[in-house]
Amino acid sequence: LPKRLDKVSKWARENGQNHAAVFFGLGNHGGGPSRRQLDDIADWRAAHPEVEVVYSGLHRFFGALEKDIRAGRLVVPEYAGELN
């Protein structure tokens, strides 16, 4: 999990993103987090005070993206045409 957090944080910085979602948990289809995962996140958070870590859901995440889009801080690319 710390490697995934490093990778996503780096990608967000390099791409000018203010928000990124990182999914974690045990098992398939919505398993809860383990104590170790929560401890790893706490340790990572302490080592990266420049990053705000928020336990959240997709509604809050997409709401934050929408707010950035409306404020002109984020441009979402659009594709017109056949995808296949």
N, C-alpha and C positions, 0 to 999 in steps of 0.2 A: 504493500500500500504506500509506503513512503516514496518508493521509486515512481509509482503512478502519480502521486502528488507533485513530485519534482517535474515530471514530464509535462503534466497539464499546466502547471504554473509557468514553466518555461514557454510552452506554446502560447499561452494567454499573453504573456509579456511581449513575445516576438510578433504577435498578431494584433496588438493593441486592444485586447479584450479585457473588460473590467470584471467579467463574470465567467465562470466555468463550472460545469457540473462533473462531479466524480462519484460514480456509483460504487457501493461496496456492501458487503454483507455475506453471510454464509448461505450455502445452498442455492437452489434455483428459484426463480420467481419470487423475489422479495424477502429472502431470508434476512433475519436481523443481524446486526453487527456482533462480533465477538468482543470480549473484554480486551484481547490483544489488539484488535483493530482500533478500538477506541483509545487505548494507551498509545499506539503508534501515531495516531492522528494528533493526540495531545502533545507528544514529543516533537512531532514535525511542526506543529503550530508554534511551540515555544522556540524552535530553531529558526522560524521564518516569520518574525513579527511584522514584516512588511505585507504579509498576505492575511486577509481577513477570512477565517474559516467559519462557515455558517452551516450548521446542520439544518437542512431544509427539505423541501419537496419541489416538484417540478412547477407547481403553480407560482411559487415565489420566484424561482429561477427565471421562468419565462416572463413574469411580471417585471423583473429587473431589466431583462433584455428589451422588453417593450418600452419601458421608460427611457432607456438609452436611445432607442430608435426614434422615439417622438422628440427627444431633445437634440437629435442630430449628432449624437456621439457614436452611433453605430449605424453602418449602412449594411443592409442584408443584400447579398447578391441575388439577382433574379435570373432565371433561365427561361427562355421562351423557345418552344420547339419540341420535337420528339426526343424522348429520353432513351429510346431503344435503338 
